[in-house]
């Protein structure tokens, strides 16, 4: 499996692209994942909790979440302002090499329902992250009204299935 790279066009939109070889189809299949900003923030917080007190590379998180380094820095600053984390610069040979980030919020009990990078990259998408690209549902002007309505219904049904999958995941 390959993850989104710097060269992917989707990176600027926060769309994680998973590339998987399908043995049945004998071809490469692409899966999209697009966490919402609040889901992204929770993924980052859970990553920090799991790696608390260690240097965390912003560019690692930005590549895994297909967003800019600045987006990750903004989220880390928000979490620090909320009193959930403490950020300390790390120095190697007199030069800053990153930040040591420590979780200082209320203790959390792991339930298995936490949003994580592993969950985001799970091919089965058990949580129900958005898994389509809007480009697939653009309403082209040459489509007749019936076809536009049909496209809208397909998207609406898919969004409802993801909502139910998310509810089911969180209720187990």
N, C-alpha and C positions, 0 to 999 in steps of 0.2 A: 504494500500500500504506500502511496506517495501522498504527501501533504501539500497544501498550498505553498507555492514558492513566491519569492519576491517578484518574479517575472509574470505571475498570473495577473490578468486584467482585473479579476474579481477582488483583489486585495484592497483596493481603495473603497470597495463597497462593504467590506466586512463579511464577504461570502467565503466560507471555507469550502474548498473543493477537494473531495476525496476521489482518488483515482484507484479503481479496483479492477483486477482482471477477473472476469466472470467465466468460470470453467464451462458452464452450460452453453453460453453464447459464444464462447471462444473469442472474446473481444474485451477491450477495456470499457468499463462503465464508469461514469462520473456521478457522484452523489454531492448535492449541495447541502450546506448547513449555514443558516444565518441566525445566530442568536440575537435577541433584542438587546438594547443597551443594558437593561437591568439583569438579563441572563448573563451577559458578558461580565458585568461587575461581580455577580455571584460566583462565576467560574474563577475569576481572578482572586477573589477573597478566599475561596476554598483552596486554590493553588497555594496561596500565601500561608494559610493555616497548615496545610500538609508539609510545607517547606519552611516553617517559621524559624527565624533566627539564622537563616542561610542567605548568602548573596543570591539575589534574583535578577536575572538579565531581562531587561525590558524588551530587547529585540527578540528573545525567545518567545515571550508571550505574544508579542505583536505578530510574529510569523505564524504561530499556532492559531491565533484568532483572526488572522487576515485583516489587520487594521494597522494604522501607523503607530510608531513608537510614541508619538505625542498623545494618541488616544489612551494608551496604557498608562502613561505618566499622569494624565488627567484623572484617570480612575484611581490610581494609587494615591494621588493628592486628596481626592474626595474621601477615600477610606481613612487616610490619616486625619483629615479634618473632622471626621465622624468619631474619632477616638478608637477606631478598631485596630489600627496598626501603628507601629513605630518604625520610621525609616532612618537608618544610620548609614552614612557613607562608608564604603570599604576602600582601603588604600593598599596597594601593592607597590613596593619600591617608591613610595612617595607620590604615587599617582592614583587617582580615584578609578577603581575598576568596576564600580557598580554600587548597589546599595544592599545592605543587610536589612531585610524587612521582617519584623516580628509581630505576630498577632498578639494584641493586648486586650481584646474585647472579652466579653463574657464567655466562659467555657461553653463549648458546643458539644453535644452528644451526636456522634455519627449515626445516621439512620439509614444510609445507603440511598437517600433521596437527594443528596447534594449534587448540584450541577458541577461537573468536572470536565477537564479536557478529554479524558477517556470517554465520558458519556457523549460529548460533542462529536467525537470521532468514531463512535460505535455505528457500524453500517446499518444495524437494524433500527436506529433512531428511536430507542424506547421512550425517551422523554417527549418527543414530538417537536424538536426544533424545526423552524421553518426550513423546508427542504426543496424549495423551487426558486427559480430565478424569474423575476418579473418579465424578462424578455420572452419567456415562454407564453406569457399571457397578454402580450401587447395586442391591442385591438387595431388591427390593420384596416385602413379605410376601404380596401377593396372587399372586405367581408360583408356579407349581407347581414341584416338585423338578426335573423334567426341564428346564424353562426356566432355572432357576438354574444347573444344571450346564452347559447350553449357553452361557449368558453367561460363566461362568467359563472355559470352553474357548476362547471367542472372545478373551477378554482374554489368556489364557495364550499362545495362538498369536501374537497381536499382539506381546506382549512378546518372544517368541522371535525374531520377524522383526526387531524393533528391535535385539536383541542381536547377531544375525548381521550386520545392516547396519553396526553399530558396529565389529564385528570386521573386516569387509570394508574399511571406511573406513581403519582403522588399519593394516591389513596391506598396503595398496597402496603 
